[in-house]
């Protein structure tokens, strides 16, 4: 078997490098898609929680009301942040039991 030249070896390594870069891109793309799906699920679940607390479907006007309510809570003492960052959430009127 003939020995490969330096140029051939370099070309082979460059080809492998390009293949690895493409594999990396594909993995990153899949990871980003998975993270988007998880985020979308969380947002949908939060919307469901809001509607269950309201006892009715939300309407467009509710978005700005909810945003203003949360901002007001934060301005008045970071109540929302404090509640969301508690180590163990309090179970008030737990729907499960």
C-alpha positions as CSV (number, residue, x, y, z in Angstrom):
1,X,0.0,0.0,0.0
2,X,1.4,3.3,-1.0
3,X,2.0,5.9,1.7
4,X,-0.3,8.9,1.6
5,X,1.2,12.3,0.9
6,X,1.1,15.1,3.5
7,X,-1.5,16.9,1.3
8,X,-3.7,13.8,1.2
9,X,-3.5,13.4,5.0
10,X,-4.2,17.1,5.5
11,X,-7.2,16.9,3.2
12,X,-8.5,13.9,5.0
13,X,-8.2,15.6,8.4
14,X,-9.9,18.7,7.0
15,X,-12.8,16.6,5.7
16,X,-13.1,14.9,9.2
17,X,-13.0,18.4,10.8
18,X,-15.8,19.6,8.5
19,X,-17.9,16.5,9.3
20,X,-17.5,17.1,13.0
21,X,-18.5,20.7,12.7
22,X,-21.6,19.6,10.8
23,X,-22.4,17.1,13.5
24,X,-21.9,19.8,16.2
25,X,-24.3,22.1,14.3
26,X,-26.9,19.4,14.1
27,X,-26.6,18.6,17.8
28,X,-26.9,22.3,18.7
29,X,-29.9,22.6,16.5
30,X,-31.6,19.6,18.1
31,X,-30.8,20.9,21.6
32,X,-32.2,24.4,20.8
33,X,-35.4,22.7,19.4
34,X,-35.8,20.6,22.5
35,X,-35.3,23.7,24.8
36,X,-37.9,25.6,22.7
37,X,-40.4,22.8,23.1
38,X,-39.8,22.7,26.9
39,X,-40.3,26.4,27.2
40,X,-43.4,26.3,25.1
41,X,-44.8,23.6,27.3
42,X,-44.1,25.6,30.5
43,X,-45.7,28.7,29.0
44,X,-48.8,26.7,28.0
45,X,-49.0,25.2,31.5
46,X,-48.7,28.7,33.1
47,X,-51.5,29.9,30.9
48,X,-53.6,27.0,32.1
49,X,-52.9,27.7,35.7
50,X,-53.9,31.4,35.2
51,X,-57.1,30.3,33.6
52,X,-57.9,27.8,36.3
53,X,-57.4,30.5,39.0
54,X,-59.5,32.9,37.0
55,X,-62.2,30.3,36.5
56,X,-62.6,31.4,32.9
57,X,-60.7,31.5,29.6
58,X,-58.3,34.5,29.3
59,X,-58.9,37.3,26.8
60,X,-56.4,39.6,25.2
61,X,-57.1,42.4,27.7
62,X,-56.1,40.0,30.5
63,X,-52.5,39.9,29.3
64,X,-51.9,43.6,30.0
65,X,-53.8,43.4,33.3
66,X,-51.7,40.4,34.4
67,X,-48.5,42.1,33.4
68,X,-49.4,45.3,35.3
69,X,-50.5,43.3,38.3
70,X,-47.1,41.5,38.4
71,X,-45.2,44.7,37.9
72,X,-47.2,46.3,40.8
73,X,-46.4,43.3,43.0
74,X,-42.8,43.7,42.3
75,X,-42.8,47.5,42.8
76,X,-44.6,47.0,46.2
77,X,-42.0,44.6,47.6
78,X,-41.1,42.0,45.1
79,X,-43.9,39.8,46.3
80,X,-44.1,37.8,43.1
81,X,-40.4,37.1,43.1
82,X,-40.4,36.2,46.7
83,X,-43.3,33.8,46.3
84,X,-41.7,32.2,43.2
85,X,-38.3,31.8,44.9
86,X,-39.6,30.1,48.0
87,X,-37.8,26.8,48.7
88,X,-41.0,24.9,49.3
89,X,-44.1,26.3,47.7
90,X,-47.1,26.7,50.0
91,X,-50.1,24.5,49.0
92,X,-53.1,26.8,49.2
93,X,-56.3,25.0,48.1
94,X,-54.3,22.3,46.4
95,X,-56.4,20.9,43.5
96,X,-55.0,17.4,44.0
97,X,-56.1,16.8,47.4
